[in-house]
């Protein structure tokens, strides 16, 4: 079962996790990705920290799989 957009529907991810005995995928859509990139470019947020907070939040909501434009960046952070 896929939930999209992920960030706006963390509650739905959690409910889907509870209701179905199936893998739950969450799609961190391009608008969510762009929002973080734009805020970081303006110096409003620390991009890496916000990116990881979003991904951890999606995982904590119950997603087994996260599809994200931040995949390569997140992999670099997790490899450290």
MDTraj code that builds the backbone (N, CA, C; nanometers):
import mdtraj as md
import numpy as np

residues = "UNK UNK UNK UNK UNK UNK UNK UNK UNK UNK UNK UNK UNK UNK UNK UNK UNK UNK UNK UNK UNK UNK UNK UNK UNK UNK UNK UNK UNK UNK UNK UNK UNK UNK UNK UNK UNK UNK UNK UNK UNK UNK UNK UNK UNK UNK UNK UNK UNK UNK UNK UNK UNK UNK UNK UNK UNK UNK UNK UNK UNK UNK UNK UNK UNK UNK UNK UNK UNK UNK UNK UNK UNK UNK UNK UNK UNK UNK UNK UNK".split()
xyz = np.array([
    [0.0857, -0.1161, 0.0000],
    [0.0000, 0.0000, 0.0000],
    [0.0904, 0.1225, 0.0000],
    [0.0659, 0.2171, -0.0901],
    [0.1474, 0.3378, -0.0949],
    [0.0665, 0.4588, -0.0494],
    [0.1311, 0.5413, 0.0316],
    [0.0708, 0.6663, 0.0784],
    [0.1518, 0.7805, 0.0193],
    [0.0809, 0.8769, -0.0414],
    [0.1484, 0.9929, -0.0982],
    [0.0568, 1.1120, -0.0934],
    [0.1030, 1.2272, -0.0579],
    [0.2371, 1.2616, -0.0133],
    [0.2615, 1.2131, 0.1298],
    [0.3832, 1.1774, 0.1584],
    [0.4155, 1.1158, 0.2875],
    [0.4056, 1.2129, 0.4046],
    [0.4658, 1.3277, 0.3914],
    [0.4781, 1.4191, 0.5047],
    [0.3426, 1.4691, 0.5546],
    [0.2535, 1.4975, 0.4640],
    [0.1212, 1.5479, 0.5030],
    [0.0313, 1.4385, 0.5597],
    [0.0657, 1.3124, 0.5353],
    [-0.0207, 1.2023, 0.5747],
    [0.0470, 1.1022, 0.6673],
    [0.1276, 1.1506, 0.7602],
    [0.1914, 1.0604, 0.8562],
    [0.0870, 0.9833, 0.9363],
    [-0.0254, 1.0478, 0.9675],
    [-0.1323, 0.9794, 1.0403],
    [-0.1936, 0.8672, 0.9565],
    [-0.2047, 0.8892, 0.8269],
    [-0.2591, 0.7871, 0.7375],
    [-0.1624, 0.6690, 0.7276],
    [-0.0331, 0.6980, 0.7197],
    [0.0672, 0.5910, 0.7177],
    [0.0506, 0.5038, 0.8416],
    [0.0353, 0.5671, 0.9560],
    [0.0184, 0.4940, 1.0817],
    [-0.1080, 0.4082, 1.0807],
    [-0.2167, 0.4637, 1.0305],
    [-0.3428, 0.3887, 1.0266],
    [-0.3370, 0.2725, 0.9276],
    [-0.2731, 0.2959, 0.8134],
    [-0.2572, 0.1888, 0.7146],
    [-0.1734, 0.0759, 0.7742],
    [-0.0664, 0.1122, 0.8448],
    [0.0202, 0.0134, 0.9107],
    [-0.0618, -0.0735, 1.0058],
    [-0.1507, -0.0114, 1.0836],
    [-0.2327, -0.0847, 1.1803],
    [-0.3409, -0.1689, 1.1137],
    [-0.3953, -0.1206, 1.0022],
    [-0.5118, -0.1840, 0.9410],
    [-0.4795, -0.3001, 0.8472],
    [-0.3617, -0.2978, 0.7854],
    [-0.3304, -0.3970, 0.6833],
    [-0.2015, -0.4708, 0.7152],
    [-0.2011, -0.5991, 0.6860],
    [-0.0809, -0.6805, 0.7019],
    [-0.0081, -0.6872, 0.5676],
    [0.0259, -0.5693, 0.5180],
    [0.0945, -0.5549, 0.3896],
    [0.2085, -0.4554, 0.4061],
    [0.3077, -0.4596, 0.3181],
    [0.4122, -0.3577, 0.3233],
    [0.3522, -0.2188, 0.2979],
    [0.4027, -0.1207, 0.3709],
    [0.3558, 0.0173, 0.3564],
    [0.4691, 0.1001, 0.2969],
    [0.4409, 0.1623, 0.1833],
    [0.5374, 0.2504, 0.1178],
    [0.4890, 0.3937, 0.1322],
    [0.5832, 0.4845, 0.1479],
    [0.5507, 0.6264, 0.1576],
    [0.6317, 0.7010, 0.0525],
    [0.5656, 0.7894, -0.0209],
    [0.6315, 0.8655, -0.1269],
    [0.6528, 1.0079, -0.0789],
    [0.7776, 1.0420, -0.0526],
    [0.8175, 1.1777, -0.0141],
    [0.8254, 1.2574, -0.1446],
    [0.7168, 1.3245, -0.1799],
    [0.6986, 1.3831, -0.3128],
    [0.7918, 1.5011, -0.3397],
    [0.7993, 1.5404, -0.4667],
    [0.8917, 1.6453, -0.5100],
    [0.8664, 1.7787, -0.4413],
    [0.7421, 1.8099, -0.4098],
    [0.7123, 1.9363, -0.3415],
    [0.7717, 1.9408, -0.2020],
    [0.7680, 1.8287, -0.1322],
    [0.8274, 1.8205, 0.0016],
    [0.9790, 1.8344, -0.0084],
    [1.0376, 1.7696, -0.1066],
    [1.1819, 1.7773, -0.1305],
    [1.2225, 1.9210, -0.1648],
    [1.1485, 1.9826, -0.2556],
    [1.1789, 2.1193, -0.2992],
    [1.1654, 2.2196, -0.1862],
    [1.0695, 2.1989, -0.0990],
    [1.0491, 2.2879, 0.0150],
    [1.1736, 2.2901, 0.1036],
    [1.2302, 2.1746, 0.1301],
    [1.3509, 2.1659, 0.2131],
    [1.4686, 2.2301, 0.1409],
    [1.4850, 2.2010, 0.0124],
    [1.5946, 2.2590, -0.0657],
    [1.5874, 2.4116, -0.0668],
    [1.4673, 2.4658, -0.0890],
    [1.4508, 2.6113, -0.0952],
    [1.4786, 2.6763, 0.0400],
    [1.4273, 2.6178, 0.1466],
    [1.4495, 2.6731, 0.2807],
    [1.5976, 2.6682, 0.3175],
    [1.6655, 2.5623, 0.2785],
    [1.8093, 2.5506, 0.3065],
    [1.8884, 2.6535, 0.2266],
    [1.8502, 2.6740, 0.1017],
    [1.9190, 2.7715, 0.0164],
    [1.9090, 2.9120, 0.0743],
    [1.7971, 2.9420, 0.1384],
    [1.7772, 3.0733, 0.2008],
    [1.8406, 3.0819, 0.3394],
    [1.8952, 2.9702, 0.3862],
    [1.9597, 2.9686, 0.5173],
    [1.8630, 2.9572, 0.6333],
    [1.7409, 2.9167, 0.6053],
    [1.6381, 2.9069, 0.7091],
    [1.6478, 2.7775, 0.7887],
    [1.6977, 2.6716, 0.7258],
    [1.7073, 2.5409, 0.7923],
    [1.8396, 2.4746, 0.7563],
    [1.8783, 2.3772, 0.8371],
    [1.9937, 2.2931, 0.8049],
    [1.9411, 2.1760, 0.7223],
    [1.9744, 2.1767, 0.5960],
    [1.9159, 2.0809, 0.5014],
    [1.9294, 1.9351, 0.5453],
    [2.0489, 1.8939, 0.5820],
    [2.0713, 1.7540, 0.6180],
    [1.9880, 1.7132, 0.7393],
    [1.9837, 1.7997, 0.8387],
    [1.9072, 1.7677, 0.9603],
    [1.7579, 1.7575, 0.9321],
    [1.7055, 1.8505, 0.8523],
    [1.5623, 1.8488, 0.8201],
    [1.5289, 1.7269, 0.7346],
    [1.6138, 1.6984, 0.6360],
    [1.5916, 1.5813, 0.5506],
    [1.5829, 1.4545, 0.6347],
    [1.6785, 1.4366, 0.7248],
    [1.6796, 1.3156, 0.8066],
    [1.5623, 1.3131, 0.9047],
    [1.5246, 1.4269, 0.9584],
    [1.4092, 1.4328, 1.0496],
    [1.2816, 1.3901, 0.9777],
    [1.2653, 1.4359, 0.8545],
    [1.1484, 1.3976, 0.7748],
    [1.1484, 1.2466, 0.7498],
    [1.2614, 1.1932, 0.7074],
    [1.2685, 1.0500, 0.6766],
    [1.2483, 0.9639, 0.8009],
    [1.3064, 1.0047, 0.9123],
    [1.2862, 0.9307, 1.0377],
    [1.1397, 0.9382, 1.0802],
    [1.0770, 1.0539, 1.0634],
    [0.9352, 1.0685, 1.0973],
    [0.8463, 0.9770, 1.0144],
    [0.8774, 0.9669, 0.8858],
    [0.8013, 0.8778, 0.7979],
    [0.8190, 0.7322, 0.8423],
    [0.9413, 0.6959, 0.8746],
    [0.9684, 0.5592, 0.9224],
    [0.8956, 0.5326, 1.0537],
    [0.9006, 0.6286, 1.1457],
    [0.8340, 0.6117, 1.2754],
    [0.6828, 0.6013, 1.2607],
    [0.6280, 0.6646, 1.1568],
    [0.4841, 0.6554, 1.1329],
    [0.4436, 0.5147, 1.0899],
    [0.5407, 0.4371, 1.0378],
    [0.5104, 0.2988, 1.0033],
    [0.5482, 0.2549, 0.8634],
    [0.6146, 0.3400, 0.7879],
    [0.6516, 0.3026, 0.6513],
    [0.7616, 0.1971, 0.6509],
    [0.7437, 0.0962, 0.5673],
    [0.8472, -0.0047, 0.5456],
    [0.9454, 0.0412, 0.4387],
    [0.8964, 0.1239, 0.3480],
    [0.9732, 0.1686, 0.2326],
    [0.9449, 0.3166, 0.2117],
    [1.0492, 0.3945, 0.1868],
    [1.0320, 0.5371, 0.1598],
    [1.0903, 0.5668, 0.0226],
    [1.0075, 0.6189, -0.0658],
    [1.0539, 0.6650, -0.1957],
    [1.0785, 0.8144, -0.1822],
    [1.2012, 0.8592, -0.2107],
    [1.2354, 0.9990, -0.1897],
    [1.3398, 1.0459, -0.2894],
    [1.3316, 1.1727, -0.3252],
    [1.4327, 1.2343, -0.4096],
    [1.5625, 1.2536, -0.3309],
    [1.5579, 1.2394, -0.2012],
    [1.6744, 1.2549, -0.1136],
    [1.7496, 1.1240, -0.0928],
    [1.7191, 1.0215, -0.1682],
    [1.7755, 0.8885, -0.1425],
    [1.9281, 0.8871, -0.1404],
    [1.9912, 0.9470, -0.2401],
    [2.1383, 0.9450, -0.2445],
    [2.1977, 1.0238, -0.1285],
    [2.1388, 1.1400, -0.0997],
    [2.1880, 1.2219, 0.0117],
    [2.1704, 1.1483, 0.1447],
    [2.0556, 1.0859, 0.1635],
    [2.0295, 1.0123, 0.2875],
    [2.1246, 0.8934, 0.3005],
    [2.1527, 0.8258, 0.1900],
    [2.2453, 0.7123, 0.1928],
    [2.3846, 0.7577, 0.2362],
    [2.4273, 0.8742, 0.1886],
    [2.5583, 0.9275, 0.2295],
    [2.5614, 0.9561, 0.3791],
    [2.4542, 1.0158, 0.4295],
    [2.4468, 1.0472, 0.5728],
    [2.4487, 0.9186, 0.6546],
    [2.3701, 0.8208, 0.6146],
    [2.3607, 0.6954, 0.6892],
    [2.4901, 0.6135, 0.6829],
    [2.5691, 0.6345, 0.5783],
    [2.6943, 0.5602, 0.5631],
    [2.8054, 0.6128, 0.6543],
    [2.7873, 0.7326, 0.7082],
    [2.8907, 0.7908, 0.7953],
    [2.8997, 0.7215, 0.9269],
])
top = md.Topology()
chain = top.add_chain()
for i, resn in enumerate(residues, 1):
    res = top.add_residue(resn, chain, resSeq=i)
    for name in ("N", "CA", "C"):
        top.add_atom(name, md.element.get_by_symbol(name[0]), res)
traj = md.Trajectory(xyz[None], top)
